[in-house]
Amino acid sequence: MKTFFSLVNFVVGLLSLLTGVGNVLFHSNNPTGAVAGWVAILVGATFLWLATQAMFSSAKNN
């Protein structure tokens, strides 16, 4: 179950990072699009952090 949780978090985080970078790069002339991009990058980084913490946590934390 931990592997599935990490995989889902990794995929969602990666897609969120890609969406955020796209918003920041392509909507940089619109402040709302840039803010939405930075929020998506923050959410993506959080999901990736959760995925790495779940995969690399020690066995005694189960």
PECOR-V911321 format. One record per helix or strand of 2 or more residues. SS is the DSSP state (@ for helix, = for strand). FROM is the first residue (numbers start at 0). TO is the last residue. If there is no record, write none. Layout:
ss->SS from->FROM to->TO
ss->SS from->FROM to->TO
//
This chain:
ss->@ from->1 to->25
ss->@ from->30 to->55
ss->@ from->58 to->60
//
